[in-house]
Amino acid sequence: MEEDAQIKGKSRWDNANIFQKMFFTWIFPVFMTGWRKNRLDVDDLFRCSRHDESQRIVQELEKHWNNERRKESPKFWRALFMTYGKYYILPLCMFTFAECVIRIGQVLLLGLVIDYFSKVENRTYEQACLAVAGVCVCSALFVSLYHPASVLIVQMGMRLRASSCTLMYKKSLRLNRASLGKTTVGHIVNLMSNDVNRFDGFSVFVSYLFIAPIQTAIAVYIIYTEISYYCFVVMALFLLFIPFQTLMATLFSKVRLMTAQLTDSRLRLMNEIISGMRVIKMYAWEQPFVALVAAARKSEVHGLRMACFLKAINLSVYIVASRIILFACFITYVLTGNLLTAKAVFVTMTMVNIVSRTMSSKFPQAITLSAELLVSCRRIQTFLELEEMDLNAIKASNVDLDTNVDLDSNVDLDSNGKQWPQLSVNNISAKWSEDSPYPTLRNISVHLKPGNLLAVIGPVGAGKSSFLMTILKELPVLEGSIQTVGTISYASQESWSFNNSVRNNILFGSEYDEHRYKQIVNVCALERDLQIFPFGDKTLVGEKGVILSGGQKARITLARALYRNSDIVLMDDPLSAVDTSVAEHIFHKCIVEYLSDKIRILVTHQIQFIRKATQILILSPEGRCLGLGSYDELQSRGLDFMSMLSEQDRDATKQQERDLMRSLSQNSYDTKITSRTASVAESPVMLNDFYDDVMDGQYSGDPKIQDQNIKLGSISGRVYWKYIRAGALFSKNSYIAKQTPTPNETLLTESVKDRARRYSRRISLFPTDDFEVSDIMTDEEDYSQEPKIQEENREVGSIGGNVYYEYVKAGAGPILFTITLFSTLVSQDTQNYYVYVYSGLIGALFVTGLMRSTTWFVMCMRASVNLHNSIFSRVLRAPITVFDNNPIGRMLNRFSKDMGIVDEQLPFIGLDLNLALTKAIGGIITVAIIDVYLIIPAIVLIILTVIVRSIYIKLARDIKRFEGLTRSPVFTHVSTTLNGLVSVRAYGAQEAFERQYYAYQNDHTATWFLFVCTSRTLGLIIDWICVAYIVVIAVVMMVFPDQIGNGGSAGLALSSALMMTGEVQCGVKQSTEFESHMTSVERIIEYQRLPQEAPLDSDDRHRPPPDWPSKGEIELRNMSLVYEGSTKPVLKNLCCSVKSGEKIGIVGRTGAGKSSIISALFRMVEPRGEVVVDGVDTKSI
């Protein structure tokens, strides 16, 4: 049942020494592998550190959270602090020393150099050389401390996120049914994908909550030594920003909470739509669901726009803050009759820039992220405080067979003094919710011993399944008690399976016993089915058992219950999904004979089988016991089962409203948690040509779940252009941004060619636009591979230009993009440090900075809106096979994590890239103006930077793609677990599912941490190149001092070079980060090429009459049905005619194609031949 971790390589982090971790040499082999192979494979990756494994980090957090819950006012953030607070001490000390000692010491040394070039007395050449050397050493020390500390701090954020997700998953396994009715899969996925991401951002900036005040105090003192008490002008202006930042943090917190709730609503809708797509397509409900999602997305985008607007204002203030402060300070100093020296100007300017970066950017971001983190912690805490099942009470009521008891007690004992299995239900009453006015069960009593068979019958809604739920402790008992002795297994009414082989679905983690296994396969009538399956019992069942028919699902579920070899077997209507002969076989061979020594409870509507039950429990529509006894006893009382049940069914119809109120809580749970299932069975086994080859004996081997495809290489430029074009004012997709889209605007109309489009087995989801039937792989190519679950594409290489094209097209088009570029150039030109020109340019700086931020965010938000709606319309009109062959978690990942990146992260990374690159270019130009020969080391700097980036990007984008691919199984596993939670708990498989979650989470942790470390390695290398650039500038200055000129030129050149240390690596890192995040745009655009069904509306030539269908006559003319990827038809040349008003029964063995007829009638799969309804061929409309 459990799958091994995908990443097998031994952790390099655990074996690295302190110097390897400080200089990142432990990760250099990964760089070389990526450069040599031009890509990375799973085998090139390595596991996460043992200290980062989910099963380890969650233990301490769980202990502190349990302690916190005992307090009167528990807080989840306090549990996090108690767990991880001590681990922040080391990186916090490293950051503090780097920011408050090294950076400020570098400024003081800069002042000494300026003194020498300003011809200040008592400044010798030797002192200037030592000062310049000190500046270079400080740069090297800062780089050596900053990047290792950053890795440690990000690692802590990763542990916070992973442990919180693991704690929530473990919590979900313990939720009672009432709590499950209060949450949804979409809500849990949102908590585990978006809310927990706040831990990563908070960890990066948390240190500045402590650094900012210390650094500001030291800076004010140093400025005081240069310009006396005028430094308090600087302090006063900085203090004025604090109320502004407090207000912004408050607004950010409110907007974040609102947006998170709206995202929850959208993801809940998406989960329900994707889960119930078969029903939606059968009833043509696409347009109503489009309206629901459009309304949810509209509200969510409103919140996102508010957040972007606030961040645009905040960023503009940050850009202009240091200029305003310097302007006010220097103007005040000069107007009072003081003379500014070069040293005073550059020391003050550098200190203000350092403090401004901390106080106007890092510190506010720390406050903002702290506020958002508290919101996320409250949301997570709300989930963690949901009511759980009382496990202690369950253990108390469930007595193990090995428990020794007093011989004088009135119980049945074996020869060893141990109890025989038994089940005692003593006058119980129960209901699903305290809000429900009517109990589901009333005064039910049953006592069973080994060999007893209890048949539970009654009309729909009488509480038969609820009776089993009380035994499983899923439904709390209001009155009475239930005592069980022995183990329990359960065959659910709604068959549940997980994406693995048929055998593993039966074994469910138990050891394989060939004799018992074959016996169970025989009594469950699965032998013929296993012969039909291409890989026998090793055939993969697919997501939600998609390749199985309804009867096969039911029998596999029953076989799972039998193989558990439990003492008590609960069976919830297992015979309803199979035909009469199979039901007869299962009842006699399985329930009566094979389970003869077990305690058996059978819920059924098959009255013909109840004669052989030792006891029969008849429930009324109100959940009362109408009769309990053997068949003969109940007959002797004059009870007529058939007439009684028929009468009860009629009464149940009259009392529909009352029954609905009684089952309100249960229905709420079913609606929110379980997957929507159609009233018809799922599609039968869809065998492709490869399976046909297996059936012919040309292949042998075991099937396996194939990894998702990974695109290799760079992101295509077309992706970037699509992103930009999606928001263009004149884009053809601009209709999606409208507030209330009409169905014709939202659902794209497909051509006739789209109907015939089929996607290849070679490409998991869909073909290229020019795909034709002849493009299918040859038999030789196809048969050389094992059959596998259709996989998600993995691109190879760099992000293609088409990705950027789509992004640009989605967001701005020529108009907004030109405005953004113009604003960037203007604002860069105005960013100079000449005090006396500030008065005329300071206003323009703020305006152009605001224009740049606003237009960029407008472009990105339009792109986000249009990309979401375009893929939603494509997904909604995709054939049902797309949903059958792709896990829910994979598809939800596009609408949750990927859209979250496009909504929130991509805009800010892009703007940071804009700022960093323009600042770095400005710094290089400034140095070159002072000495034109200094352009030579700048060119070398650029060349080395490009080379390092080209090496890094080859592996960074693959690692980022792996990170996205290892994230999907986590969400899929969560969804699968919640959908089958009753079965998981009934079999006591919680620990096995937890271990599987650990494997998935650890894989994601490994790829995430590897991505962080490679990113920091890039920053470290780039910064060391910049340190070398600073050394060259310093050497040139001291070797040729006469060419530099005065102290002002020296200070400008050296301060501009020092700025390169952070800006170049930031720009390069943000450029790679931007391309890495563009993989989310790439994955979204991938869904824009999904194959489409026939149009919703017919053209005028084929439009049926307005009153069609008026009679309901159906005629099949040589109708055949072939599933996608298969050459063998499931239905062959059916010809029949159904007149109006006729009632037709379709019979046949499991897998014969009964459900396929329904699929053909509803055009779930386009049939061959003709399906004529009231004289109209359905394929023509």
C-alpha positions, 0 to 999 in steps of 0.5 A: 500500500505504501509507496517509497520516497521518490528521492533516494540519494543520501543527504549531503547536508548531514555529512557536510562540515561547518566550512562546507556549509558556510561556503556551500561547497557541499552543493557544488557537485549538483551544479556540475551535474546540471552543467554537464547533463544540461538537466537534472533527474530524480537520481541526481537529487538527495534526501532532506536532512534527518533533522528536517524529516516530517515525522521528526519535526512534528513530534516536538511541535505536537508536544508543545501544542498539546501543552498549549491546549491545556491553557485557558487561552491557547495560542498556536503561535506560542507553540511554534515559538516554544518549538523553534524559538531556540533555533533562531538564536544562531542565525539571529546573532549572525545577522546582527553582527553582519548588519550592525557591526560589519556594515557600519564599520565599513561606513566608518572606514569609508569615511577615513578614505574620503578624508584622505582624498579630501586632503584632511590633515593627519590622514596618511597614505598608509592609513588610507590603504589600511582603510580601503583594505578594511572596506574590502575585508568587511565586504568579504566577512559580510558575504561569508556570514550573510548567506549561511545565516540566510540558509539557516533562517530559511531552513527554520521557516521550512520546518515551521511549514512542514511541521504545521502541515504534518500536524494538520494532516494528523489532526484530520485523521482524528476529526469526528464526523461533526467536525468534518462537516465544518471543513472542506478538502479545499479549505484544508488544501488552502491551509497547507498550500497558501497559509503555511507559506507565511512561515517562509516569508516571516522567517526571512525577515523576522531578524529585522524586528531586532536588527532595525532598532539596534542599527538605527540607534548606532547609525544616529550616533554616527551621523551625530558625530558628522553633522551634530544635532541635525541627525535628529532630523533623520530620526524624527523623519524615520519615526514619522514612518512608524505610524504609517507602517503600523497602519499599512500592517493593519490594512495588510492583515485585514486584506490578507484575512479577507483574501484567504477566506475568499480563496478558500471559497474558490478552492472549495468550489474547484474541488467540488467541480473537479470531483463531480465533473461527471455529473456536471457534464451529464446534466450540462451544468457548466454555465451555472458553475461558471457563474459561481466560480466567476463570482468567487474569483471576482471577490478574490481578485478584489482583495488581491487588487487591494493588497497590490495597491497597498504594496504599491504605495508602500514600495513607492514610499520606500523608494522615496523615503531615503531621498526625502530624509537626506533632502530635509537633513542636508537642506536644514544643515546648509540653511543654518549656515553650516558647510557640508564636507564630502565625508559628512555627505557620504557617511550620512548618505550611506548610513541613511541608505543602510537604515532606510533599507532596514527601516523602510523595507525590511522592518515594515515587511517583517511587521506586515508578515508578522501580521499575516502570520498571526492571521494564518496561525489563527486559521490553522488554530481554528482547524486544530481546535476542531473536535476529535474522536474520543479515542480513549472511549473507543479503546475502552469500548473495544476489548482486545481478544488477548485481554484476560478477564475474571473467570467469575464474570459472565462472559464467554471464554476460551480454554486460555481464559480469553474472551470470544469475539462479541458485539453488544449494542445496548439501547442506543440512540444517536444523531449526526448533529446536535442541531438536528431535532430528530435522532437518527437511531432510537433505542436499538439493541443487538447482541451478537456472537461468532457465527451470527449473521445480522441482516439490517433492512429498512427503507432509504434513510432509515439509519442502516448505514448510521447503525454501522457508523455507531459501531465504528464510533464514527457516529457518537451515541447519545444514550446507551452503550456499545461493547465490542470484543475483537477486531472490526473490518468494514466494507463501505457503501460508497466504494473507496480505493486509492491509486495503486494496484488491485492487490494492494487495494485488497491487502491494504498494508497487510502481509501477502498470504497467497492461499488466503488471498486466492480464496478471498478472490474466489469467494468475492467473484473476482477471478474473472475480472483479474483475468480480464485486467491486463496485469491481473491483480497488479493492474493500477486502479487509477485515481478513485478507481477510475478504471473499475466498474461499480461492481468491481469497486464493490467487490474489491472493497468487500475483499479488503474487508475479508482479507483483514481477517477481523472478528467482526465484519460490517458490510454496507450493502455490498450486493447492490452494485453487482448482478444477480448471479454474482450477488448470489455467489457472494452471499453464499460463498462469501458471507454465509460460508467463508465468514461462517465463524465471524460476527457479520452485519449485512445492510441490504435491500436484497430481501431474498437473502435475509432468510439465512440470517440468524437475526434480522433488524428492521428499521423504520423511517424514524430510526426505530426498531420495528422487529428483531429476530430470526426470519421464522420468528418475525414471520410468526409475528405476522410481519410481511417483509415485502409489503412492510418495506414497500409501505415504508418506502411510500411513507419515506417519500411523504416524510422527505423533509423530516428525513432531510432534517434528521440527516442534515449533518451527515449530508453536510459531511458527504457534500463537503468531504466526499467526492461527488459520484454520478448516479451511474457507474464510473467508466469501465476499464479503459484499455489502451493499445498497450494493454491490448498488447499485454493481453496478447502476451507480447509484454510481461512486467509490473505496472507502476505509477509513472512520475509526472512529465517534467518539461526540460530547458528554459521557459519559452518566450511564448510563455512570457508573452502569453502572460503579458498579453493576458491583460492587454487592453485589446486582448481577445481574452479581455472578456474574462476580466469583466465583472459579470461574464456571460456564458458565451463570453466565458465558455469558448466555442470550439470548432468541429475539428475540436470534436475529433481531436484526441490526445496521444498516450505519449503526451499525458494530457493533450496533444499539440494543436496540430495533432491528428490520429496519424500522430499516435505512436507506432506499436513498437514505440508504445509497447516498449513502455509499461502502462502507467498513470498518465503523467504531468508534463515536465518541460526540459530546458529554459522557460520558452519565450512563448511563456513570457509572451503569454504572460506579457500578453495576459497582463499589459500588452504594449500599453501598460508595458510601455508605461511601466518601462518609461516610468522605470527609466524616468525614476532611475534617472531621477535617483541621484544623490545631489542634494541641491537638485532634490527640491525639483525632482523629489516629487517626480521621483515619488510620482514615477515610482508610484506609476511604475509600481501601479502599472506593473501590478495592474499588468500582473493582476490582469494577467492573473485574472485572465489566465485563471479564467482561460484555463478554467473555461478549458478545464470545464469543457475538457473531455471526461477522460482528462479528469479520469486520467489526472488526480484531483490533487494535480488539477487542484494544484494549478488552481491553488499553488500555481495560481497563488504564485501568479497572484501574489509572488510573481508580481513582487519578484518581477518588480524587485528584479526591475529595481535591482537591475536598474540600481546595479546598472546605475552604480556601474555607470556612476563608477565609469563616469568617475574613471572610464577605465573602471568600465573594464572590471565592470565588463568582467563582472557582467561576463562572469555574472552571466556565466554563473547565471547560465550554469545556475539556471540549468539546474534551478528551473529543474529543481523548481519543477521538481518542487512543483511535481513533489508538491502535487502528491501531498495534496492528492494524498490529503484528498484521498485520505479524507475521502476514505477516512471512514475506511482508513479508521475502520482498518486502523490504517492511520499510521500507514497513511501517516507514513505515506504522507511523511514520504511525500512531504519529505520529498517536497522538503528535499526539493525545496531545501535544495532549491533554497541552497542552490539559490543561496549558492548563486548569491554567494558566488555573485557576491564574491565576484562583486567583492573582487570588483570592489577590490579592483576599484579600491586598488585602482583608487590607491594606485592612481589616486590622482586620477580619482580627484577629490574626496567626493569622487572617491566616496561616490566611486567606492560607495557605488561599488559597495552597493553592487554587493547586494544589488547584483546578486539580488538582481541575478537571483530575482531573475532566476527566481522570476524564471523559476516562478514562470514555471507556474505560468507555464503549467497554467498555459499547459492547460490552455491546450486541453482537448475540448468537447463539442460546442455547447450550442449548435450552429443554425444548420444543426439546431434542433427544434425548440421543443426537442426532445418532445417524445423521448424516442431513442434509436441506436444505429450501429453504435459502437464505443471506443475509449480514448487510447484503445483500439478495441470497442467496448460496445460493438454495432448496437442496433435497437429502438426504444419507443416513448414511454417504454421502460428498458432494463439492461443486463449483463455481467460486470464490465459488459458495457452497461454503463458505457451505454449511459456514457454514450447517451450522455456523450461522455465519450463520443460514440461511433455510429448514430444515437438518434433521439426524436429523429436528431442524431446527437453527434450533429448538435 
